């Protein structure tokens, strides 16, 4: 008997669901509110694809190793399609400092630490065209789902969806990949489902501008001045993309209102880049041209939903996935990987049992095991960043001895160790790329003792591992931009 699966949304989450669930035993239908991509190449998709359902479509994206390994092992033809379209593999050796490159000896594990990078529109375009060729999979565009078909009971059971035109589509399973704006959870709650949720702000906004290399020009060589960094009041990063494109993303704390308002102007955005040594060679007019406006992204919240509170399913036949279920600050690019991991967790849960309740419990268990550590890790970092941003605007603030010690351990111990020791870098990258618990490497006694050793050596002995100054102090940068460094300080004091 063929199992009918409806997927709400054909973004990355919906497409990953199709990649994971497509089989002769299932009929998948993806219902997408937005239009189909335009015909043509990656540049046409970036210029013309209207995706009002994906607010971050033109922000920087990259697939972490966890997701790239899924593509490599499950869909090698798709990975080949992505590379042929211009997406790029950034290998482990390309992430090494000049010091680490001197003694680098490749190991088999290094092939797992590869980042796939491209414009989001290119990634989605190629994956969508691949999914459209899969047997028993259909994508229907410009179809708006207004609600779920729900049978009462304890627990509730979802049996399909209702469309904007009033039509109902029945199914055996509904996968909700509609993203952070999904209305299905609230509908289920109104119908009596218990879906606990925790949520808090990430305290930050993102601003991205895209650039294109001039004809005949290459990306600048990597130097000690990094293309990513944290100035305390501003985070930044360069994201190499496909076909001669790259993007720069700035992360501004919510509390920095003056910078938030000004950075949307391309000249201000470039003015910030010109003050950061690691970005200067990228935006050199002789090398590259800014080719987009500055895209902003706000309303960033971490969110965790539990579909089986106390181990009991709240609803049967319904599986939220990606941002519909779990959402975090996109700082480390984990959103797409979260969606893919969820999709394959769903595949394995469906294969484990035919019983609807057992499937729901198994899915939530895999989500808890596979995603919760990274969710909590990002939550801790967001809370720390919010405190740091507030402290920056607090005149006379003096950190406690404990705070100074923790900061020194991270900056003069952990960071220096992974820049100095290639085996520690490999160990740390396993957590970063979602290949194991994010703090597992540092809990191993041998690794911890090595880090302590670098910390104990002191700054003089470790001098070669420190990057140059990343950029100006806050008052210097804002003054150079023609902004007042004092306005947000006064606003915070008056609050």
C-alpha positions as CSV (number, residue, x, y, z in Angstrom):
1,X,0.0,0.0,0.0
2,X,1.4,3.4,-1.0
3,X,1.7,5.9,1.9
4,X,0.5,9.4,0.9
5,X,2.7,12.2,2.3
6,X,1.9,15.9,2.1
7,X,4.8,18.3,2.7
8,X,3.9,22.0,3.5
9,X,6.7,24.0,1.9
10,X,9.3,23.3,-0.8
11,X,12.2,25.3,0.7
12,X,15.3,23.6,2.1
13,X,13.2,21.8,4.7
14,X,10.6,20.5,2.3
15,X,13.3,19.5,-0.3
16,X,15.3,17.6,2.3
17,X,12.1,15.8,3.3
18,X,11.7,14.7,-0.3
19,X,15.3,13.6,-0.5
20,X,14.9,11.6,2.7
21,X,11.4,10.1,2.1
22,X,11.2,9.5,-1.6
23,X,10.7,5.7,-2.2
24,X,8.5,3.4,-4.2
25,X,6.3,2.9,-1.1
26,X,5.4,6.6,-0.8
27,X,3.7,9.3,-2.9
28,X,5.0,12.7,-1.9
29,X,3.4,16.0,-2.7
30,X,5.1,19.3,-1.8
31,X,2.8,22.3,-1.5
32,X,4.7,25.5,-2.0
33,X,3.1,29.0,-1.6
34,X,5.7,30.8,-3.8
35,X,6.1,30.6,-7.6
36,X,8.4,28.1,-9.3
37,X,12.0,29.3,-10.0
38,X,12.6,31.1,-13.2
39,X,14.1,29.2,-16.1
40,X,17.8,29.8,-16.6
41,X,20.9,29.6,-14.6
42,X,21.9,30.5,-11.0
43,X,22.2,34.2,-11.8
44,X,18.6,34.3,-13.1
45,X,17.4,32.6,-9.9
46,X,19.2,35.2,-7.7
47,X,17.8,38.1,-9.7
48,X,14.2,37.0,-10.3
49,X,13.0,34.3,-8.0
50,X,10.3,35.7,-5.8
51,X,10.3,33.8,-2.4
52,X,8.2,35.9,0.0
53,X,8.0,32.7,2.2
54,X,11.8,32.7,2.7
55,X,12.8,36.0,4.3
56,X,16.5,35.0,4.4
57,X,16.7,33.8,0.8
58,X,19.4,36.3,-0.1
59,X,21.4,36.1,3.0
60,X,24.7,34.2,3.3
61,X,24.4,30.4,3.3
62,X,26.6,27.4,3.6
63,X,26.1,23.7,4.1
64,X,28.0,22.4,7.1
65,X,29.9,19.1,6.8
66,X,26.9,17.2,8.4
67,X,24.6,18.2,5.6
68,X,27.2,17.8,2.9
69,X,28.0,14.3,4.1
70,X,24.3,13.4,3.8
71,X,24.4,14.6,0.2
72,X,27.6,12.8,-0.5
73,X,26.4,9.5,1.0
74,X,22.7,9.6,0.1
75,X,22.6,11.6,-3.1
76,X,26.0,11.8,-4.8
77,X,24.4,12.8,-8.1
78,X,22.8,15.9,-6.5
79,X,26.2,16.9,-5.0
80,X,27.7,16.6,-8.5
81,X,24.8,18.8,-9.8
82,X,25.5,21.4,-7.2
83,X,29.2,21.5,-7.9
84,X,28.5,21.7,-11.7
85,X,26.3,24.7,-11.1
86,X,29.1,26.5,-9.3
87,X,28.7,25.6,-5.7
88,X,32.0,25.1,-4.0
89,X,33.6,22.7,-1.6
90,X,35.8,24.5,0.9
91,X,38.1,21.8,2.3
92,X,39.8,21.4,5.6
93,X,43.2,22.5,4.2
94,X,41.6,25.8,3.1
95,X,40.6,26.6,6.7
96,X,44.2,26.3,8.0
97,X,46.3,29.2,9.2
98,X,49.6,29.8,7.6
99,X,51.3,28.3,10.7
100,X,49.2,25.1,10.5
101,X,49.7,24.7,6.8
102,X,53.5,24.5,7.3
103,X,53.3,21.1,9.0
104,X,50.0,19.8,7.5
105,X,49.8,16.2,6.7
106,X,46.4,15.1,5.3
107,X,44.4,12.5,7.1
108,X,41.5,10.5,5.9
109,X,39.1,12.3,8.3
110,X,39.9,15.6,6.7
111,X,37.6,14.8,3.8
112,X,34.7,15.0,6.2
113,X,35.4,18.6,7.2
114,X,34.2,20.1,4.0
115,X,31.8,23.1,3.7
116,X,29.6,23.4,0.6
117,X,29.0,27.1,-0.1
118,X,26.9,29.0,-2.5
119,X,24.2,31.6,-2.8
120,X,21.0,30.2,-1.2
121,X,19.1,30.7,-4.5
122,X,21.6,28.5,-6.3
123,X,21.4,25.7,-3.6
124,X,17.7,25.7,-3.6
125,X,17.4,25.9,-7.4
126,X,19.6,22.9,-8.0
127,X,18.1,20.8,-5.2
128,X,14.6,21.6,-6.4
129,X,15.4,20.5,-10.0
130,X,16.9,17.3,-8.7
131,X,13.8,16.6,-6.5
132,X,11.5,17.2,-9.4
133,X,13.1,14.3,-11.2
134,X,12.6,11.9,-8.3
135,X,10.0,9.2,-8.8
136,X,6.7,9.6,-6.8
137,X,7.5,13.2,-5.9
138,X,5.4,16.2,-7.1
139,X,6.0,19.9,-6.3
140,X,2.9,22.1,-6.7
141,X,3.8,25.8,-6.7
142,X,1.6,28.8,-5.8
143,X,-0.6,26.6,-3.5
144,X,-1.4,28.1,-0.2
145,X,-2.2,25.9,2.8
146,X,-4.7,27.6,5.1
147,X,-5.1,24.8,7.7
148,X,-4.8,21.2,8.7
149,X,-7.6,18.6,8.6
150,X,-7.9,17.4,12.2
151,X,-9.8,14.5,13.6
152,X,-10.7,14.9,17.3
153,X,-9.4,12.4,19.8
154,X,-6.7,11.9,22.4
155,X,-4.3,12.4,20.7
156,X,-5.6,14.4,17.8
157,X,-5.0,13.0,14.3
158,X,-4.1,15.1,11.2
159,X,-5.5,13.6,8.0
160,X,-4.7,16.3,5.4
161,X,-4.8,20.0,4.7
162,X,-7.2,22.6,3.5
163,X,-6.1,25.0,0.7
164,X,-6.9,28.7,0.1
165,X,-9.4,27.8,-2.6
166,X,-11.3,25.6,-0.1
167,X,-10.2,22.3,-1.5
168,X,-9.1,19.5,0.9
169,X,-6.3,17.1,0.3
170,X,-6.2,14.0,2.4
171,X,-3.1,12.1,3.3
172,X,-1.6,9.6,5.7
173,X,1.1,12.0,6.9
174,X,1.6,15.7,6.9
175,X,5.1,17.1,7.2
176,X,5.2,20.8,8.2
177,X,8.2,22.5,6.5
178,X,6.5,25.9,6.3
179,X,9.2,27.5,8.5
180,X,9.1,29.9,11.4
181,X,5.7,31.4,10.2
182,X,3.8,28.2,10.3
183,X,0.3,28.5,11.5
184,X,-0.3,24.8,12.0
185,X,1.0,24.6,15.6
186,X,-1.4,27.3,16.8
187,X,-4.3,25.5,15.0
188,X,-3.4,22.3,16.8
189,X,-3.2,24.0,20.2
190,X,-6.6,25.6,19.6
191,X,-7.9,22.1,18.8
192,X,-6.6,20.9,22.2
193,X,-3.1,19.6,21.5
194,X,-0.4,20.1,24.2
195,X,2.7,21.5,22.4
196,X,5.1,23.0,24.9
197,X,7.4,25.6,23.6
198,X,10.3,27.7,24.8
199,X,11.5,30.8,23.0
200,X,13.9,33.7,23.5
201,X,15.5,36.4,21.4
202,X,18.9,35.9,19.8
203,X,19.4,39.6,20.5
204,X,20.9,40.3,17.1
205,X,20.1,41.3,13.5
206,X,21.8,40.3,10.3
207,X,22.7,42.4,7.3
208,X,24.1,41.0,4.1
209,X,25.4,42.4,0.8
210,X,26.5,40.4,-2.2
211,X,29.5,41.1,-4.4
212,X,30.9,39.8,-7.6
213,X,34.5,39.5,-8.6
214,X,35.6,41.6,-11.6
215,X,36.4,39.7,-14.8
216,X,39.8,37.9,-14.5
217,X,40.0,38.6,-10.7
218,X,40.4,35.9,-8.0
219,X,39.5,35.9,-4.4
220,X,42.2,37.5,-2.2
221,X,44.7,35.1,-0.6
222,X,44.0,34.2,3.0
223,X,46.2,36.1,5.4
224,X,46.5,36.5,9.2
225,X,43.7,39.1,9.1
226,X,40.6,36.8,9.1
227,X,37.5,37.1,7.0
228,X,35.4,36.4,10.0
229,X,35.5,37.9,13.5
230,X,33.8,39.4,16.5
231,X,34.5,43.0,17.6
232,X,32.2,42.7,20.6
233,X,29.7,45.3,19.1
234,X,29.7,43.7,15.6
235,X,30.3,40.3,14.1
236,X,31.2,39.9,10.5
237,X,32.0,37.2,7.9
238,X,32.8,36.6,4.3
239,X,31.0,33.8,2.5
240,X,32.5,32.7,-0.8
241,X,29.7,31.6,-3.1
242,X,29.2,30.3,-6.7
243,X,30.2,31.7,-10.1
244,X,32.4,34.5,-8.9
245,X,30.0,35.8,-6.2
246,X,30.6,36.2,-2.5
247,X,28.7,37.9,0.3
248,X,29.5,39.7,3.5
249,X,27.3,39.4,6.5
250,X,27.3,41.8,9.5
251,X,25.6,40.9,12.8
252,X,24.6,43.8,14.9
253,X,23.2,43.6,18.4
254,X,19.6,44.7,18.8
255,X,20.8,47.3,21.3
256,X,23.0,49.1,18.7
257,X,20.1,51.1,17.3
258,X,22.2,53.8,15.5
259,X,24.3,51.2,13.6
260,X,21.2,49.1,12.8
261,X,19.5,52.1,11.1
262,X,22.6,53.2,9.2
263,X,24.0,49.9,8.0
264,X,21.2,49.3,5.4
265,X,22.8,52.0,3.2
266,X,25.4,50.4,0.9
267,X,27.9,53.2,1.5
268,X,27.7,52.7,5.2
269,X,28.0,48.9,4.9
270,X,31.1,49.4,2.7
271,X,32.4,52.0,5.2
272,X,32.3,49.4,7.9
273,X,34.1,46.9,5.7
274,X,36.8,49.5,4.9
275,X,37.7,49.6,8.7
276,X,38.1,45.9,9.1
277,X,41.5,44.6,7.8
278,X,40.1,41.1,7.0
279,X,37.4,42.6,4.7
280,X,39.4,45.3,2.9
281,X,41.0,43.1,0.2
282,X,37.6,41.6,-0.6
283,X,35.8,44.8,-1.4
284,X,38.8,46.5,-3.2
285,X,37.1,48.1,-6.3
286,X,39.8,46.7,-8.4
287,X,38.8,43.2,-7.3
288,X,35.1,43.1,-6.8
289,X,31.9,45.1,-7.2
290,X,28.9,45.4,-4.8
291,X,25.9,44.1,-6.8
292,X,23.0,44.0,-4.4
293,X,21.3,46.1,-1.8
294,X,21.9,45.4,1.9
295,X,19.4,42.7,3.0
296,X,18.3,42.9,6.6
297,X,16.9,40.0,8.7
298,X,15.5,40.5,12.2
299,X,13.0,38.8,14.5
300,X,15.6,36.1,15.4
301,X,14.5,33.8,18.2
302,X,15.7,30.5,19.4
303,X,12.7,28.2,19.7
304,X,12.2,24.6,20.8
305,X,8.9,22.7,20.5
306,X,8.1,19.3,22.0
307,X,5.6,17.2,20.2
308,X,5.6,14.4,22.8
309,X,5.5,16.1,26.2
310,X,6.1,13.5,28.9
311,X,6.7,10.9,26.2
312,X,3.1,11.0,25.0
313,X,2.3,12.2,21.4
314,X,0.2,15.4,21.2
315,X,-0.9,14.7,17.7
316,X,-0.6,11.8,15.2
317,X,0.2,12.0,11.5
318,X,1.8,15.4,11.7
319,X,5.6,16.1,11.8
320,X,6.9,19.6,12.0
321,X,10.4,19.9,10.6
322,X,13.1,22.6,10.4
323,X,12.2,26.0,11.7
324,X,8.6,24.8,12.2
325,X,10.0,22.7,15.1
326,X,13.4,24.0,16.1
327,X,14.9,27.4,15.4
328,X,18.2,29.0,16.4
329,X,20.4,32.0,15.7
330,X,21.8,31.3,12.2
331,X,25.3,32.5,13.2
332,X,26.9,29.1,12.5
333,X,24.8,28.2,9.5
334,X,23.1,25.3,11.2
335,X,19.5,25.9,10.0
336,X,19.8,23.9,6.8
337,X,21.6,21.1,8.6
338,X,18.9,21.1,11.3
339,X,16.3,20.6,8.5
340,X,18.3,17.8,6.8
341,X,19.0,16.0,10.1
342,X,15.2,16.2,11.0
343,X,14.2,14.9,7.6
344,X,16.4,11.8,7.9
345,X,15.3,11.4,11.6
346,X,11.8,11.2,10.2
347,X,12.8,8.7,7.6
348,X,14.3,6.4,10.3
349,X,11.4,6.9,12.6
350,X,8.9,5.9,9.9
351,X,10.9,2.8,9.1
352,X,11.1,1.8,12.8
353,X,7.4,1.3,13.2
354,X,4.1,1.5,11.4
355,X,2.3,2.6,14.6
356,X,1.5,6.3,14.5
357,X,2.1,6.9,18.2
358,X,5.4,5.0,18.1
359,X,6.5,7.0,15.1
360,X,5.8,10.3,16.8
361,X,7.8,9.2,19.9
362,X,10.7,7.9,17.9
363,X,10.9,11.1,15.9
364,X,10.9,13.4,18.9
365,X,13.6,11.2,20.5
366,X,15.8,11.5,17.5
367,X,15.3,15.2,17.4
368,X,16.2,15.5,21.1
369,X,19.4,13.4,20.6
370,X,20.4,14.9,17.3
371,X,19.6,18.6,17.7
372,X,19.1,19.6,21.4
373,X,22.9,19.9,22.2
374,X,23.4,22.4,19.4
375,X,20.3,24.3,20.3
376,X,21.4,24.7,23.9
377,X,24.9,25.6,22.8
378,X,23.7,28.4,20.6
379,X,21.3,29.6,23.4
380,X,24.2,29.9,25.8
381,X,26.2,31.9,23.2
382,X,23.3,34.2,22.5
383,X,22.9,35.0,26.2
384,X,26.6,35.7,26.5
385,X,26.6,38.0,23.4
386,X,23.5,39.9,24.7
387,X,25.3,40.5,28.0
388,X,28.5,41.6,26.2
389,X,26.6,44.0,24.0
390,X,24.9,45.6,27.0
391,X,28.1,45.8,28.9
392,X,29.8,47.6,26.0
393,X,27.2,50.4,26.3
394,X,27.4,50.6,30.1
395,X,29.9,53.3,31.2
396,X,32.3,52.1,33.8
397,X,31.4,48.5,33.5
398,X,34.0,46.2,35.0
399,X,33.8,42.5,34.5
400,X,34.1,40.2,37.5
401,X,37.2,38.1,38.1
402,X,35.2,35.0,37.1
403,X,34.1,36.6,33.8
404,X,37.7,37.7,33.1
405,X,38.9,34.2,33.7
406,X,36.3,32.6,31.5
407,X,37.1,35.1,28.7
408,X,40.8,34.4,29.0
409,X,40.3,30.7,28.9
410,X,38.3,31.0,25.7
411,X,40.4,33.6,23.9
412,X,43.9,32.7,25.3
413,X,43.4,29.0,25.8
414,X,40.8,27.4,23.5
415,X,41.2,29.7,20.5
416,X,45.0,29.7,20.6
417,X,45.1,25.9,21.0
418,X,43.0,25.2,17.9
419,X,45.0,27.7,15.9
420,X,48.2,26.1,17.0
421,X,47.5,22.4,17.1
422,X,46.0,20.7,14.0
423,X,44.7,17.7,16.0
424,X,42.8,20.0,18.4
425,X,41.4,21.8,15.4
426,X,40.1,18.6,13.9
427,X,38.6,17.7,17.3
428,X,36.9,21.0,17.6
429,X,35.5,20.9,14.1
430,X,33.7,17.7,14.8
431,X,31.4,19.7,17.1
432,X,31.2,22.7,14.9
433,X,30.1,20.6,12.0
434,X,27.5,18.7,14.0
435,X,29.4,15.4,13.8
436,X,29.3,15.0,17.6
437,X,28.2,16.9,20.7
438,X,29.6,20.5,20.4
439,X,31.5,20.3,23.7
440,X,32.5,16.7,23.5
441,X,36.0,17.4,22.3
442,X,36.9,19.7,25.2
443,X,35.6,17.2,27.7
444,X,38.1,14.6,26.7
445,X,40.9,14.8,29.3
446,X,43.8,14.7,26.8
447,X,42.3,17.6,24.8
448,X,41.5,19.6,27.9
449,X,45.0,19.2,29.2
450,X,46.5,20.3,25.9
451,X,44.3,23.4,25.9
452,X,45.4,24.2,29.5
453,X,49.0,23.8,28.4
454,X,48.6,26.5,25.7
455,X,46.7,28.7,28.1
456,X,49.5,28.3,30.7
457,X,52.2,29.3,28.2
458,X,51.0,32.8,28.2
459,X,50.5,35.4,25.4
460,X,54.2,35.9,24.7
461,X,54.9,32.3,24.0
462,X,51.7,32.0,21.9
463,X,52.2,35.3,20.1
464,X,52.4,33.7,16.6
465,X,48.9,32.2,17.0
466,X,47.1,35.6,17.7
467,X,45.5,37.3,14.7
468,X,46.2,41.0,14.2
469,X,43.7,43.4,15.6
470,X,40.4,42.6,14.0
471,X,39.1,46.2,13.7
472,X,38.6,49.5,15.4
473,X,36.9,50.1,18.8
474,X,33.2,50.9,18.8
475,X,33.6,54.7,19.3
476,X,36.2,54.8,16.5
477,X,34.1,53.0,14.0
478,X,30.9,54.9,14.7
479,X,32.7,58.2,14.6
480,X,34.3,57.3,11.2
481,X,30.8,56.5,9.9
482,X,29.5,59.9,11.0
483,X,27.3,58.3,13.7
484,X,27.1,59.2,17.4
485,X,28.8,56.6,19.7
486,X,26.9,58.2,22.7
487,X,23.2,58.0,21.6
488,X,22.7,54.3,22.3
489,X,24.7,54.7,25.6
490,X,22.3,57.4,26.7
491,X,19.3,55.5,25.5
492,X,20.3,52.4,27.5
493,X,21.0,54.6,30.6
494,X,17.5,56.2,30.3
495,X,15.7,52.9,29.9
